[in-house]
């Protein structure tokens, strides 16, 4: 019996949340990063099941401007913003909405304000602990800036863990860190898959590796040089990189130098889905990756999916059967060489298992979310 064998919520649990008022308060803009995408997908499944759901988060307008507070570009990454919200407005919206549960997935000022106001107004506060920012500090900032940022996140996380009633994370490592931080209750939850990624008709099965894609933030922890090096080593294959971030200039430069490497820019979810379907393989060779939602989405679309052992998705044994994992002693270039020699029938079988595992994880994850929210209902 596998972890996913017991999936879905029973009718009693769904009845417990049908009148529940849920508010998500986040510093992450929808679809802009993994956390933003996670809760955008979660909302798709929760909205029809709960009484009422509302989200407070930044919005990125068509002109690229961030709306939701005074925004300051993060040092080393102007594509991400640190927002100073209108605290009075958050207080007012929480009071008017009167949530039963407040979900806070980020340690920024919006998240802190949300946790504080949720607790003040008697809601159960659920903290989503998805990113260990302290681990990324040395990649983005110098010694002084890094120390200041680590200090901020340490204080912020301490406050969030104090104000929250329960903590959820999507890897065993993050659950362990939460426990070390003093979490009252910590649980591992799964990752929902966007509705379109599961329900849109599938592209043709993959039986060879010809077109390879990366999608995500163009940042140091993603190990983008490994992708560029793989493109150099495999001139017979086509490579595409999608996303935005501090490493964008390096990617654009490499795309000009290498005829088999394209830079696609940042893509919304529909365009991303279309590009995944047009490629045979998605790669995520990250140095640090709490989970790796894009890899799960690739599996859902029946693509060959390559991840490094550093990705949190590898901590789910049920998903490993659909993944090709780069071990610490290996690299992306060698992995691609191996994929080129694998029998086409085995590739089709592997991607089919990945698709099934992604679907099972989604069902199990949402069943767990429904059960968890039902257990928190104070009414």
N, C-alpha and C positions, 0 to 999 in steps of 0.2 A: 504494500500500500504506500503510495507516494503522498507527499505533502498536499498535492493538488487534488487528491482523491475526494477529500471532503470540502467541496466548494459550494458557494451559494449560501444565502441566508434563508432561514425558514420563514413561514408566514407570520409567526409570532414576532420575530425580530423586525420584519418589515412593518408590522402594525405599530410597533413601538416608536418608529421614526416618522410615521406618516404625517404627524402634526408638529414635528420638531422644526425649530427655527435655527438655522445654521448660518454663521457668518464667517467668512474667510478674510483675514486681514494680512496683507502681504506687501513686502517691498519689491517683489518680482513682477515685472510686466508680463502679461500673457504671451506665451510662445517665445519670449526673448532668450530664455535660458531653460535649463532642465527643470528647475523648480517652477517657473512660470508655466511651462508646458504640463507638468505633473498635475497642477491644481486646475488648469483649464480642462484637462481630460477628466479629472475627478468630478468636476461640476457637471459634465455631460451625463454622467451616470447617477449622481446624487439628486440632481434637480427634480426628476420625475418621482423620486421616492420620498423626499422630505416635504414638510409642510411649506417651508419657504427658505430660500437660500439667497444670500447677498454677498458680494465681494467688494472689498475696499483694496485697491491696488493702483499703481501708476498705469497710465495709458500712454502709449506712444502714438502720436498723431501721424497722419500721412506725410507731413513735412519733416518727420523725424524728431519733433520736439516731444519732450516728456511732460506729461500733465499729471499732477497729483501732489505738488508741493515744490518748494524751492529745491532745484536740483544742482548738484555739484559733480562734475566728471570725476571718476575715481582716478587716482594717480596711476599712470601706466596703462590705463584702459578707458579712453574717452567714450567708448560705446556703452559703458555701464555707468549708472548714476547713483550717487548717494543722495537720497531725498530727505529734506527736512519738511515734514508734513504740517498741515494745519491741525494741530492737536485738538483745538476746540471743535473742529468739524468732525474728527474721528469720535470724540466724546459724544457729540450730538447724534451722530448716526448710530452708534452703539445703543444709546439710550432709547432712541426712537424705534429701532428694530427689535430691541429686547430679545437677544438671542438666547437660546438654551445652551448652545455650544459655540465657542469661538475657536477657530483653527488658525494658528499662527505659524507659517512655514519659514520665516526669515528673521535674522537677528538685527535688522536695521531699525531705524527710529519708528517706522510705521508698525513693524512687528511688535516692538516694545510697547508702543502706545496701545496697540490692540490687545495685548496680553493684560496690561494694567487695567484698561477700561473694561475688558471682559470680566476680569476677576471682581472689579469694583461693582459691577452691575449684576453679580450673582450667577454668571454663566460658567459652565465647565470650560476650562481652557485646555485645548489640545495643541501641543507643540509638535510641529513637523521638523525633525532634525535631519536635514538632508545633505548639508555641506559642512565639512570641517575646515573653516576658513583659515584657522591658524596654520594648517598644513600647507596652505598656498602662499602664506605671507612672504616667505623667502624667495619665491619665484617672481614676485611682482615688485617688491619694494626693497630698498637698501636697509642697512642695519637699523638706522634710527626710525625710518618710516615703518619698517617691519615690526619693530618693537612697539611702536605706538598702536599699530593696527591690531597686533596680537593682544595688547592690553585692552583695547576697545572690545574685541570679540569675547575676551575672557569675562569682562564685566557684564557685557550684554547677555551672554549665555547663562551666567550665574543668575541674573535677574529673571530671565525667561524660565529657567528650570525652577526657580523659587515660585514664580507666579503660575506655573502650569500644573494641572492635575495629572496629566498623562503625556508621555512622549512617544511618538512613533518615528521609526526610521526604516529605510529599505535595504539595510545590510546588517549583518551581525556585528561588523566592526563599529558602525555608528551606534548601535544599541549599547555596545560595551562602553563607548565613550560617554554616552548619555548616563549610564549607570555610574561611571567614575565622576561625573559632574554632579551627582546627587539627585538624579531623577527619582520622583516618587514611584512612578510605574513606567516601564519602557517596553514597547512591543515592536517587533519587526512586522511591517506591512508590505504588501506587494505593490507593484506599479501598474496602474491602469494603462491600457492601450487606447489611443484615440479611436473613436467609433469608426471613422472613415478608414483607418488603417486595417481594421478587421473586416469591415463590411463591403468595401468597394471591391468589385471583381478583380481577381488576381491576374497579374501579368503571366506570361508563359513561364513554365518552370525553367530554372537555371541548370544547364548541364555543362557549362564551361565558364572559365574566367576570361573575360575580354575587357570589361569596363568596370572600373573600381572607383568608389566614391567615399569621401569623408564629409560629414556634416556636423557642425558644432561651433562653439566659440573658437576663434583663432587666437589661442592663448598658449602660454608656455607649458601648462600641464597636459595639453593634448598631444604633445610630441609630434608636431607637424613636420620637423626635419626628417622623421622616419618615412613619412609619406612622400616627400620630395625625393629622398634618396631611393625609395622603391621605384618611383617614376623614372629616375635616371637609369636604374639597373634593369628595368623592363620596358625598353622603348617600343616593344610590340604590343603593349597594353595601353588603354586609355585611362587616365586618371582625372578625377574632378574633385575640387574642394569647394564646399559651400559654407558660408558663415561670415561673421564679422568679429573684430577684436583687435587687440594690440599687435598681433603678428600679421595683420592683413598686408602690410607693405612687403614683407618677406615672401608671402604667398604670391602676390601679384608679380613680383620680380621673377620668381621661379617659373610662373606660368608664361612669362615672356621668353624665358630662356629655353624651356622644354616644350617641344611641339606636341607632346602627348599629355600635357597637363593643362587643364582649364580651371579658371577661377569663376565660379557661378554667382558670387555675391551672396547676400543674405536672402533666404527664401522663407516665405510663409509656409504654413503646414501643408496646404493643398499643393503648392509648387514643389515642396520637399517630397511629398508622397509620389508625385509624378516622376521626379528625378530618381528616386529609389527604384521605382519600377523600370526605369530605362537603363539602370545599371545592373550588373550581375552580382556585385560584391560591395558590401559596406565595411569599412575598416575603422577601428577605434583603438589606436595604439597608445593610449594615454599613460602618463606617469602617475597621475592621480585622477580617480573617477569614482565618486560615491556609489553610483549605480551604472548609468549609461543607457538612458531611455532610448536614444537613437538606435542602439543595437537591438533593443526589444522591438522597436518599430520595424527595423529591417527584417527581423525574424518573422514578424507578423505578415510582411509582404512576400515571404518566401524567398528571400535573398540569401546568398552566402554571407555570413556575418563573422568578422574577425575582430577579436578584442584582445587586449593585453591582460595578463594575469592581475594587473593592478585595478581592473574595473570591478566594482562591487557586484555586477551581474554574475560574475564567476562564483560568487558565494551561494548561488542558488543551484544545487546539483540538478534539479529538474530542468533547468535551462541549458546546462552544459552540453546536453546531447545535440543541441542545435547550434552550437558555437564552435568556431575554430579559435583556440586560445594560444596566444604567443607567450611562451614561458620565459622567465627571466634570462635564461641562457641563450635565447633565440632573438630574432628580430623580424620586422614586417617583410623585408625583402626576401628573406629565406622562406617565410610562411607562404608568400605569393608563389615562389618557385615550387613549393610543395603542392599548392592548389592546382597549378597548371598540369601536374602529372597525375592527379587523382581521376579515377574512372568516372565518366559522366553519370552513370547510374548511382554511384555513391553520393555525388553532389546533389542529385535530385532527392535522394533519400534523406540526406542531412537537412536540406532546406525544408522538406516536408515535416520532419520531426521538429524543426525550429518553429514553424508555423503553428503546429499543434501545441507545443509548449507555451508559446506566447498567448494563445487563446485560453489555455487552461490557467495560466497565471492571471490573466485579466479576470476570469470568472471567480477564481479563488480570492483575488485581491478585493474585488468589490463585495463579495460575500463577507469578507473580514471587516471591511469598512462599515457595512450595514450592521453587522453584529456589534462592532465596537461602539458605534453611535447609539445603538439601542441600549447598550449597557450603561451609557452615560446619561440617558434620559432621566431627568429628575422629576418629571411630571407624573 
